[in-house]
Amino acid sequence: MSAARPARNASTAELGRIDHVRDVASSEAALGELLRMRTDPSWTVRREVIGALGALGDVAVGPLVESLNEERDDETRIAATADALVASTGDADRGLTALMGSDNPAVLADIAQILGRRRNGSSVLALAELSRHADDNVATAAIEALGRVGGRAVVGLLIEAVESRQFFRTFSAIDVLGRSGDPRAIAPLAALLHNAYYCFEAARALGRTNQRAAAKPLARLLTSPTDASVRVAALALSELHQHYREQFGTALPMEEVLRKSTSESAARRLSQCMNGSDPAEQAAICVVLGALQFGAAVPVLLRALDGAPPVAKAAAEALKSMGTDSDIHLLEAVRHGGAAQRQALLPIFLRSTGTEVAICCLGDADPLVRRLACEALARMGSSAATPALFELLSDADFAVVQSATSAIQTLGHPETSALAQSLAQSPLPEVRRAALRIVAYLARDEALPTVIVATRDSDQRVRDVAIQGLSLFENAEAVNLLLALAKDPSAQTRATALRALGDCSSDSRVVDCLRPGLVDNDPWVRYYACQSLGKLKAEHAIESIEALMADPAGQVRVAAIEALSHFPGDVAFAALCRAAESPDPDLRRAALIGLGMAGRTESQPILVAAAASEEAATRLVALSALDRFASEDALVTFTRAVDDADENVRTAALGLLGARPGAEATRTLVGFLNDPTLRERVLHALSSPCEQRVVGLLSMLQDANDELAVHLTNALARLSQPEATAALFDAMAFPNAAARRAAATTLAAVGSRDAFSVLQRCSLQDSDPDVRRICSLLLTQ
């Protein structure tokens, strides 16, 4: 625990004691004073004490272990002692195992808990001994600790606890075994489904195994005469479906096992159990009905669309997965359904057979339905809907207008230009604006007169859209008009024209027109003149642009920095370097972005230093700018930022590492898998295709332990690339048995013919008995 981290919401007195802890921790007399402060009434202070004791390492281990055994009169002291041993940088495991002869069950339970939280594989033997202790509390604590330590070595011990049928031990081991993700967990958990004491917990645990073989025993519960059993099976199968898809990139192999393991009677029982179920159970039932693919379930799923949002979403996804078999029912549900049903179903419309129904939804009273209908029509390529979409340009909801405009532009109806030009004459300014955006997007020469007329519209916002639209026409008349408008008496018109000229060609007339804008009286005119000259890379304007770095208007100063970012050469680069040290944070960040765009090696030290700024926003900008550099310094900076105090910076650093090409970036990401708070995001990043991603994962897999190997092979499966699948087969020949065990499990989940051929061979010939057993088990499942 970092002693330098400031305590939040601490009182003045607490801050004083924290300072005392830090002072004491650096002295020779640290240990005694710190041990006495474990009972401080403030958790904030105790946390500092715990961190300091942990940092002392072996010096503190002996006294802490002795205290854990002998000073049992104060729960606060015991908790602080346990936390300090967990945080210890010394060999606390050895000191704790030396206490295992204690006659006090409470001490032994604490030992088990601490060893579990330290997550060292070397403690498995000690925890195995404690898991067989006569006292249930000790055994339960040890079983839970084994789950924290993880790895395949603990699976046998967990199975032993499950099969003991000693209630507390079995009950504790069920959940831990389910989370192990080991194929050996299926059989002992499935055996508990017929035991009234353990059935529900065993079902839930099977749902957490991420093994498709778990679908078969759970499927048998779907026809149970007991509603509660059907519901818990649905919940477990829904969780299994979700995690299987997240882990392997597809749930199809799991769905195939489920369909082969049950019949249409399961769909009927699930349908019967919808009534009386809570929303979570109803959503799970919808997921399972979608996986079963029985047409008889469609009416049930359609009714579920009126349920709570999670239920409606699950029902819509299930209907989508059922394909054409449910099309007629879907169309009728959208045609006659309310807003909730339409909101759930419109996003899954894929085929043009729904064009007529989607057009009907354009007139729905709910603006979200209208927007979703626009998006559905665009997705289906229903160009016949274009005239109806134009009617929405007068909609009162701006989001609907945007969706309709986007759909019109996507569909490309032959009459689009004519319809847009007609509506550009509308008496409503908002309609004229929307229509002009479409006209400009198409940029057909015959429509140019309409845009030219609109540049003189009575509404300023309409004029702005028209002027900006002129830049999209590859026509000399359009450019000439922009040049004229750049000298208009209206400052807003001049600003809009200069902005539009930045999207034109960089001929001398355009540049000559932009330069006077740099000294215009209006700051927004100067702003857009600066921006446009930068976009056009008008190098002879560099000095004039640089002068605007001292402009009284902040936005102009920032625009000057942004413009200089577009120019190569030493003059612009030197200006950016100076601005990167500006006291103005906006200027500084704009300069950092510019330095990143320039991509010059000399700017890396500036960006690396900015990545350690006190301002989180500056750190974010610096990281983004560094992404353009393929250097080790950039990689080290991203790695350091993963531990940043700001959540946004941490997220950005992980994202940048995930998108960074090269095996080293992948290996760096893998190093963060040990942090449970980051694991899900790291796995997501590792599952994103990237240059040398597979190479990096394979290189780490060669020496991975059981737990890490599972994560790495799952990441390879989720990449869904031929190269990644081939890597899984390569891993089956690695000397590392942990890699072969994990690859075997993942290949079984992939479920290809070649995968089962390899499993068959390894079940007979692999040098490791565990690999042979796992492959044999996977083949039978």
Disulfide bonds with the S-S distance in Angstrom:
none
